[in-house]
Amino acid sequence: MAPSTDPKQSIMLLNELVGRGFTDYSYRQLHHRPNDTIKAHIRYCRRTSEFRDGETNATFQSRLRFVRDAIEKQYGPTAQVDTLAFQQLTAAALRQYPL
């Protein structure tokens, strides 16, 4: 299974990002359902065996990975990141991975 199709990867990425300061506010900017929450998406991922490549949740996972990788590159592997930085990285992820 490709990384962008494995829901467990989304859970891992979300947990990493939350540990760096990612909030529901930032989550909603990246996700295709604007009223969803991190916890709700994790619950969904636990009930889902696979995302179809090219569908919205696979694209969302690619956005999460993009943000995580950019944080590691710009701020280091364990850095906390503020809301403004997440907003900037989210905007870049949306451009890189449009729906």
C-alpha atoms as one frame of an Amber mdcrd trajectory, in Angstrom:
protein
   0.000   0.000   0.000   1.414   3.411  -0.974   1.950   5.800   1.952  -0.751
   8.201   0.754  -3.313   5.381   0.733  -2.639   3.996   4.237  -4.866   5.634
   6.884  -2.375   4.658   9.602   0.087   7.084   8.013  -2.419   9.914   8.447
  -2.749   9.048  12.131   1.029   9.055  12.533   1.412  12.372  10.697  -1.377
  14.024  12.679   0.107  12.853  15.980   3.517  14.211  14.968   2.054  17.542
  13.903  -0.092  17.900  17.030   3.073  17.370  19.059   4.552  20.378  17.239
   1.590  22.671  17.846  -0.809  21.734  15.029  -4.390  22.586  16.023  -7.881
  22.012  14.664  -7.651  25.509  13.178  -4.664  24.510  11.021  -6.219  21.107
  10.336  -9.364  22.714   8.930  -7.317  24.778   6.511  -5.805  21.616   5.024
  -8.781  19.276   5.124 -11.620  19.130   2.598 -14.309  19.094   5.344 -14.056
  22.474   7.079 -15.999  21.460  10.208 -14.041  18.267  10.862 -11.563  17.878
  13.727  -8.282  16.079  14.196  -9.882  13.608  16.611 -12.747  12.885  14.215
 -10.338  12.238  11.351  -8.227   9.911  13.483 -11.382   7.968  14.407 -12.270
   7.760  10.719  -8.773   6.526   9.841  -8.978   3.796  12.473 -12.175   2.481
  10.836 -10.806   2.684   7.286  -8.453   0.146   5.758  -7.296   2.119   2.713
  -7.643   5.450   0.931  -7.920   5.301  -2.833  -5.005   6.986  -4.535  -6.040
  10.358  -5.899  -9.089  10.735  -3.648  -9.474  13.515  -1.098  -8.117  11.671
   1.944  -5.033  10.524   0.040  -4.484  14.128  -1.076  -5.015  15.314   2.494
  -2.374  12.854   3.693   0.048  14.191   1.088  -0.623  17.690   2.430   0.085
  16.528   5.991   3.347  14.932   4.876   4.315  18.100   2.995   3.754  20.233
   6.120   5.615  17.788   8.364   8.572  17.560   5.992   8.717  21.348   5.579
   8.719  21.824   9.353  11.579  19.364   9.754  13.550  21.063   6.989  12.943
  24.646   8.151  12.781  24.286  11.929  14.354  20.943  12.825  13.038  17.484
  13.705  11.538  18.344  17.110  10.698  22.057  16.891   7.406  23.521  18.063
   5.826  25.709  15.400   3.507  28.682  15.846   0.170  29.274  14.139   1.605
  31.696  11.589   4.179  29.151  10.421   1.454  26.504  10.097  -0.656  28.950
   8.071   2.209  29.591   5.669   3.023  25.898   5.294  -0.653  25.051   4.883
  -0.979  27.558   2.047   2.032  25.995   0.333   0.595  22.483   0.810  -2.717
  23.545  -0.739  -0.886  24.889  -3.790   1.232  21.740  -4.061  -1.700  19.311
  -3.579  -4.942  20.858  -4.861  -8.174  18.878  -4.876
